[in-house]
Amino acid sequence: MAEEIQKKLQKELEIYNGLQKEYVKAAALKQQLDSQLSENKAVKEELILLKNDSEVYKLIGPVLVKQDLEEAKQNLCFFYFLLTFQRAV
C-alpha cells in the first residue's frame, strides 16, 4: 500500500512539475507581450504627433527603409491588435 501511495504521489509530482514549467513559459510570454504592447503604444503616440508630410523609417534588419506615414500607422494598429489578441488568449 505504501508503494502504491508513493507511485501515485510521484505521478502527481510529475504533473505538478509539468504545470509549473507551463506556467513559467506562459508568464515569460505574457511579459514579452506586455513589453511589446508598451513599446507599440509609445510608437503609436509618437506617430500621432507627426505631421502628414513627415518622413518615417522602418528598421528592417540593419537597414532603415522609408515608409509612408499612413502605412506605418496602419501596420502599427494591426500589430497592436495582434498583440492584444495574443495577450487575451
C-alpha positions as CSV (number, residue, x, y, z in Angstrom):
1,M,0.0,0.0,0.0
2,A,2.8,2.4,0.8
3,E,4.4,1.7,-2.5
4,E,1.1,2.4,-4.3
5,I,0.8,5.7,-2.5
6,Q,4.4,6.6,-3.4
7,K,3.8,5.9,-7.1
8,K,0.6,8.0,-7.0
9,L,2.5,10.8,-5.3
10,Q,5.3,10.6,-7.8
11,K,2.8,10.8,-10.7
12,E,1.1,13.8,-9.1
13,L,4.5,15.5,-8.6
14,E,5.4,15.0,-12.2
15,I,2.1,16.5,-13.2
16,Y,2.7,19.5,-10.9
17,N,6.2,20.0,-12.3
18,G,4.9,19.9,-15.8
19,L,2.2,22.5,-14.9
20,Q,4.8,24.7,-13.2
21,K,7.0,24.6,-16.4
22,E,4.0,25.6,-18.5
23,Y,3.2,28.5,-16.1
24,V,6.8,29.8,-16.3
25,K,6.6,29.7,-20.1
26,A,3.2,31.5,-20.1
27,A,4.4,34.1,-17.7
28,A,7.5,34.8,-19.8
29,L,5.3,35.1,-22.9
30,K,3.0,37.4,-21.1
31,Q,5.9,39.6,-20.0
32,Q,7.2,39.7,-23.6
33,L,3.8,40.6,-25.0
34,D,3.3,43.3,-22.4
35,S,6.7,44.8,-23.3
36,Q,5.8,44.8,-27.0
37,L,2.4,46.3,-26.3
38,S,4.1,49.1,-24.3
39,E,6.6,49.8,-27.0
40,N,3.9,49.7,-29.6
41,K,1.8,52.2,-27.6
42,A,4.7,54.6,-27.3
43,V,5.4,54.4,-31.1
44,K,1.7,54.9,-31.8
45,E,1.7,58.1,-29.6
46,E,4.7,59.4,-31.4
47,L,3.2,58.7,-34.9
48,I,0.1,60.7,-33.9
49,L,2.3,63.7,-33.2
50,L,3.8,63.7,-36.6
51,K,2.6,65.9,-39.4
52,N,1.3,64.3,-42.6
53,D,4.4,65.3,-44.6
54,S,6.8,63.8,-42.0
55,E,9.2,61.1,-43.1
56,V,9.0,57.8,-41.3
57,Y,11.5,55.0,-41.5
58,K,11.2,51.3,-40.6
59,L,14.0,49.2,-39.3
60,I,14.3,46.0,-41.4
61,G,17.4,44.1,-40.2
62,P,20.3,46.5,-40.2
63,V,18.6,48.9,-42.7
64,L,16.3,51.8,-42.3
65,V,13.7,51.8,-45.1
66,K,11.5,54.8,-45.8
67,Q,7.8,54.1,-45.2
68,D,4.6,56.0,-45.8
69,L,3.2,57.6,-42.6
70,E,-0.3,56.2,-43.2
71,E,1.1,52.8,-44.0
72,A,3.1,52.9,-40.8
73,K,0.1,53.8,-38.7
74,Q,-2.0,51.0,-40.3
75,N,0.8,48.5,-39.7
76,L,1.1,49.6,-36.1
77,C,-2.6,49.4,-35.5
78,F,-2.7,45.9,-37.0
79,F,0.3,44.8,-35.0
80,Y,-1.2,46.3,-31.8
81,F,-4.4,44.3,-32.5
82,L,-2.5,41.1,-32.9
83,L,-0.6,41.6,-29.7
84,T,-3.7,42.5,-27.8
85,F,-5.4,39.4,-29.2
86,Q,-2.4,37.1,-28.3
87,R,-2.3,38.5,-24.8
88,A,-6.0,37.8,-24.3
89,V,-5.7,34.2,-25.3
